[in-house]
Amino acid sequence: MNKRKKRGNKYLVMVVILAVVLAFLVLVLVFKEDISFSPSQPTGVKINVGNAIPTIVDLQPIPNVNLNPSPSTTSVTVTFTARDSNGASDLVDETALAEFTNAGEQTRTGTCSVQSQTQKEKTYQCAVLMDYFDKSGGWAVNVKVNDTKLVSATSSSTFIVNLLRDISLSSAIINFPSAAPGDFNIISTEQTVITNNGNFEAPPGAIIVTSYDLVGEVDSIQNIPAANFKAAGASQADVCGQGDSLIHSSPKPIATSSLSRGPTGNTETLSYCLTSVPDISSQTYSAIGGNAWVIAIN
């Protein structure tokens, strides 16, 4: 009886094991069939990257500008760096420029060239010419460069142009015709043409004349006082009647004189009158060397 029971248990275990194995084989066959009906395939992936907007990442400060006097120009250097995420080659070098602006002034523009380059950036150096008469004070600097899609990268800053006070005179001597004691209102044969070679503007009275007595070249005891002379600007035709009387060894503003800046209209003409000749001996009288008259800007 026990032997039969043991034999029955043994058969039951074998049946269970066989059932498990069969179930496993069925699952394998099912998955294998599914896989055979759904094989893997390569799948392409695409994305369109559009144009990146270029930017100016650095615009170097411009030191204060000292202009050269007329007739020279002054070259001002501008350096800036542009970045393009599409690559530095996407920046069009021919479109790089720098310009200076100031209200009421002519815009100054310069061309640029590549100074250095990295994978995504280019540094440009530009030369902008300024004239001697360009206004002093604050100016704006604007830089830009385009990419191949005509999109611009721009940046701006400011800088200072210093005041340039510079004049030149047409003649180093003022001559008068021969005169005799007692003569009056003798107008000089030479006028002084003052040219503004800078960017300053001299309002009326800003031109000054420092005069000295004319002393005899033979007998230096005798002289013609500086107070006997008058000076006037071009706007005053009656220098003898309405000119400003000069003062020995003192600066005298000439009220009718002024100086504008610019390529034209930047001159003033001074005329002179000897209002009376004192009772002095016949000789040449002059103010030269350390006593030469000085014409200057106040």
C-alpha positions in Angstrom: 0.0 0.0 0.0 2.8 2.4 0.9 4.7 1.5 -2.2 1.8 2.4 -4.4 1.3 5.7 -2.6 5.0 6.6 -3.1 4.9 5.7 -6.7 1.8 7.9 -7.2 3.5 10.9 -5.6 6.5 10.4 -7.9 4.3 10.4 -11.0 2.6 13.6 -9.7 5.9 15.4 -9.4 7.0 14.4 -12.8 3.7 15.6 -14.3 4.1 19.0 -12.6 7.6 19.4 -13.9 6.6 18.4 -17.4 3.7 21.0 -17.2 6.1 23.7 -16.2 8.6 22.9 -19.0 5.8 22.8 -21.5 4.5 26.2 -20.3 8.0 27.7 -20.6 8.4 26.4 -24.1 5.0 27.8 -25.1 6.0 31.3 -23.8 9.3 31.2 -25.7 7.6 30.3 -28.9 5.0 33.1 -28.4 7.7 35.8 -27.8 9.8 34.5 -30.6 6.8 34.7 -32.9 6.1 38.3 -31.8 9.7 39.3 -32.4 9.8 37.8 -35.8 6.8 39.8 -36.8 8.2 43.2 -35.4 11.9 43.4 -36.3 14.0 46.5 -35.3 14.7 49.1 -38.0 16.9 52.2 -38.2 14.9 55.5 -37.7 16.2 58.8 -39.0 16.0 61.9 -36.9 16.1 65.5 -38.3 16.0 69.0 -36.8 16.4 72.3 -38.6 18.6 74.8 -36.8 17.8 78.3 -37.9 20.0 81.4 -38.2 21.5 82.6 -35.0 21.4 86.3 -34.4 25.0 87.7 -34.2 26.0 89.9 -31.3 28.7 92.4 -30.3 30.3 91.0 -27.2 33.0 93.6 -26.7 33.4 97.3 -27.7 36.7 98.6 -26.3 36.7 102.0 -24.7 38.1 104.9 -26.8 40.6 107.1 -24.9 40.0 110.9 -25.1 40.9 112.1 -28.6 43.4 114.9 -29.2 42.8 116.3 -32.7 45.7 117.3 -34.9 45.6 121.0 -36.0 44.7 122.0 -39.6 45.3 120.8 -42.2 45.8 117.3 -40.7 43.2 114.7 -39.9 43.3 112.4 -36.9 42.8 108.6 -37.2 40.9 107.2 -34.2 41.0 103.4 -33.7 37.9 101.4 -32.8 38.1 97.8 -31.8 35.1 95.5 -31.3 34.4 91.7 -31.2 31.4 90.1 -32.8 30.1 86.6 -32.0 28.0 84.3 -34.2 26.8 80.9 -32.9 26.6 79.7 -36.5 30.4 80.2 -36.7 32.7 83.1 -37.3 32.6 82.5 -41.0 28.9 83.5 -41.0 30.0 87.1 -40.3 30.5 89.2 -43.5 33.7 91.2 -43.0 32.9 93.7 -45.7 29.9 94.9 -43.7 31.8 95.7 -40.6 32.0 99.5 -39.9 32.3 102.1 -37.2 30.9 105.6 -37.2 31.0 108.6 -34.9 28.0 110.9 -34.5 27.3 114.2 -32.7 24.1 116.3 -33.1 24.7 118.9 -35.8 28.0 117.4 -36.9 29.0 115.5 -40.0 29.0 111.7 -39.3 32.5 110.2 -39.5 32.7 106.7 -40.8 35.5 104.2 -41.0 36.1 100.8 -42.5 37.2 97.8 -40.6 39.4 94.7 -41.0 39.7 91.4 -39.1 42.3 91.6 -36.4 41.8 88.1 -35.0 39.4 85.1 -35.2 38.2 82.2 -33.1 35.7 79.5 -33.9 32.7 81.7 -33.3 34.1 85.2 -32.9 35.9 87.8 -34.9 37.7 90.9 -33.6 37.6 93.9 -35.9 39.8 97.0 -35.9 38.5 100.1 -37.5 40.1 103.5 -38.4 37.8 106.5 -38.4 39.2 109.9 -39.6 38.3 113.1 -37.7 38.9 116.6 -38.8 40.6 119.4 -36.8 37.3 121.3 -36.6 35.1 118.4 -35.2 33.3 119.6 -32.2 34.8 119.1 -28.7 32.9 117.1 -26.1 31.0 113.8 -26.1 30.6 111.8 -29.3 28.7 108.5 -29.9 30.5 105.5 -31.5 28.3 103.0 -33.3 29.7 99.7 -34.6 28.0 96.9 -36.6 28.5 93.8 -38.8 26.1 91.7 -40.7 25.9 87.9 -41.1 25.2 86.1 -44.3 21.4 86.4 -43.7 21.8 90.2 -43.5 21.1 90.3 -39.8 23.1 93.0 -38.0 25.0 92.9 -34.7 25.2 96.4 -33.3 26.6 98.2 -30.3 27.3 101.7 -29.2 29.3 103.7 -26.6 30.6 107.3 -26.1 34.0 109.0 -26.1 35.4 112.5 -25.6 37.0 114.8 -28.1 39.3 117.3 -26.4 39.3 121.0 -27.1 41.9 122.1 -29.7 42.9 125.8 -29.5 45.2 126.6 -32.3 45.6 129.6 -34.6 47.9 130.8 -37.3 48.6 134.4 -38.4 49.0 135.5 -42.0 51.9 137.9 -41.2 54.5 138.2 -38.5 54.7 142.0 -38.9 52.4 145.0 -39.0 53.6 147.8 -41.2 52.4 151.4 -41.4 53.1 153.9 -44.2 55.5 156.8 -43.5 54.1 159.5 -41.3 55.1 162.9 -39.9 54.5 164.3 -36.4 51.0 165.6 -36.1 49.5 163.1 -38.7 46.5 161.2 -37.5 44.3 158.2 -38.4 46.9 156.3 -40.3 45.8 152.8 -41.2 48.3 149.9 -41.4 49.3 148.6 -44.8 49.1 145.0 -43.5 46.1 143.4 -41.8 46.4 140.3 -39.6 44.4 137.3 -40.9 43.8 134.9 -38.0 42.9 131.3 -39.0 41.3 128.9 -36.6 43.2 125.6 -36.9 41.3 123.9 -34.1 37.8 123.1 -32.9 37.3 125.9 -30.5 35.0 128.9 -31.2 36.1 132.4 -30.1 33.1 134.7 -29.3 33.3 138.4 -29.7 36.1 139.8 -27.6 37.9 136.5 -27.2 40.7 137.6 -29.5 43.1 139.8 -27.5 46.1 142.0 -28.6 48.9 142.7 -26.1 50.7 145.7 -27.5 53.9 147.6 -26.5 55.1 151.1 -27.1 57.1 151.5 -30.4 60.6 152.7 -29.5 63.0 154.5 -31.7 65.6 152.2 -33.3 68.2 155.0 -33.2 67.1 157.0 -30.1 65.2 154.5 -27.9 64.3 157.3 -25.5 61.6 158.4 -27.9 58.6 156.3 -28.6 55.1 156.1 -30.0 52.7 155.0 -27.1 50.7 151.8 -27.6 47.7 153.8 -26.5 47.9 155.7 -29.8 46.9 152.6 -31.7 43.5 151.0 -32.2 42.5 147.6 -33.5 39.2 146.2 -34.9 37.8 143.0 -36.4 36.5 142.7 -40.0 32.9 143.6 -38.9 34.1 147.1 -37.9 35.0 149.2 -41.0 35.9 152.3 -39.0 38.9 151.1 -37.1 40.2 154.6 -36.4 36.9 155.8 -35.0 35.4 152.7 -33.5 38.3 150.4 -32.9 39.5 149.3 -29.4 42.3 151.4 -28.0 45.4 149.3 -27.1 47.2 149.4 -23.8 51.0 149.1 -23.3 52.0 145.6 -22.0 48.3 144.6 -21.3 46.0 142.3 -23.2 43.1 144.1 -24.8 40.0 142.2 -26.0 39.0 143.2 -29.5 35.2 143.5 -29.2 34.4 143.3 -32.9 36.5 140.2 -33.5 35.5 136.5 -33.3 36.5 133.1 -34.7 34.3 130.3 -36.0 35.3 126.7 -36.5 35.0 124.7 -39.6 36.6 124.1 -43.0 35.4 127.6 -44.2 34.5 130.8 -42.5 37.1 130.1 -39.8 39.1 133.3 -40.2 39.1 136.8 -38.7 40.9 139.9 -40.0 42.3 142.5 -37.7 43.1 146.0 -39.0 45.0 148.7 -37.1 45.0 152.5 -36.9 47.6 154.9 -35.6 45.3 157.7 -34.3 48.1 160.3 -33.9 51.8 160.7 -34.4 53.4 162.5 -31.4 56.1 165.2 -31.7 59.1 162.9 -32.1 62.3 162.7 -34.2 62.5 161.2 -37.6 63.5 157.6 -37.3 62.0 154.1 -37.5 59.9 153.1 -34.5 59.2 149.4 -33.8 58.1 146.9 -31.2 60.2 143.7 -31.8 61.9 141.0 -29.9 60.6 140.9 -26.3 58.3 143.8 -27.1 56.6 142.3 -30.1 52.9 142.5 -30.1 51.1 139.3 -29.2 47.8 138.2 -30.8 46.1 135.4 -28.9 42.9 133.7 -27.9 41.5 134.4 -24.4 
